Amino acid sequence: MALVSVLVVSVLGSAYAGHGAASDSLQLGRSEDGRPIVAVRVGDPRGTRVLVVGCIHGSECAGIAVARALEHVHAHVDLWIVPNLNPDGYARGTRQNGRGVDLNANWSSQWQGGGRPWDVYYPGPRPFSERETRIARNLILRIRPRATIWFHQHMNLVWAWGPSSRAGRIYARVAGMRFYQRHWLPGTATNWQNHHLPRSSSFTVELPAGSLSAQQVRRQVRAVLRLAAIIARAAGRTGRIAWSQVISGVLVTATFGPGQMERRTGARQ
């Protein structure tokens, strides 16, 4: 498949380019405090559509560097990039947005209320009460990405569950990160997309603490593009993702639909 071959060559060779690639920038809306939230589209509109969100928690924004680097790649992937979904939290240095809401607890799937503004995990008064989460939801429904990658910190692992586990495992392998297979938390973006777009993947990349080196940024860029290539190859002509990929020397083939729900305990995204 020519498209995939070119993409794989780009990934293994010089996918990360220092020169600007052709791109389109779209203002999606404004944050609670009036700051613009933008999406940048680069690559080939005919390629596999991947959405990358560099920052959703204002105190966990190392992923912005990856998002900015992705704006300069030359590869046959339809790449949508939201560098910063939470510009108010970023400006304040807070996890929450400008209204004291954890944006990754404000989505409708298994949403759980309680608490007050500025509590660490305050989910808001109701699902999608925040402008920022509505902006992200509307974009996902509009473009219907095959994969959405959400950057967080500081756990230094890839967190995925259910139908997104295969994509998360592939990403972790390419990025050289630990794979963490645990259920989505209530009200999170990944929880919502895995329920509402069953033929897509949505998972969390927990970057290490602090800023990223140039080498670490390149590793994440490579993982994004490699995953897109594998999704394109697995989907074939059917439009379904029938995963077939060698992982740790073992050929694994499976077709994924909506996953069964389980309760979980553990760390908080």
Buried (B, 14 or more C-beta within 10 A) or exposed (E): EEBBEBBBBBBEEEBBEEEEBEBEEEEBBBBBBEBEBBBBBBBBEEBBBBBBBBBBBBBBBBBBBBBBBBBBBBBBBBBBBBBBBBBBBBBBEBBBBBBBBBBBBBBBBBBEEEBEEEBEBBBBEEBBBBBBBBBBBEBBEEBBBBBBBBBBBEBEBBBBBBBBBBBBBBBBBBBEBEBBBBBBBBBBBBBBBBBBBEBBBBBBBBBBEEEBEEEBBBBBBBBBBBBBBBBBBBBEEEEEBEBBBEBEEEEEEEEBEEBEBEEEEEEEB
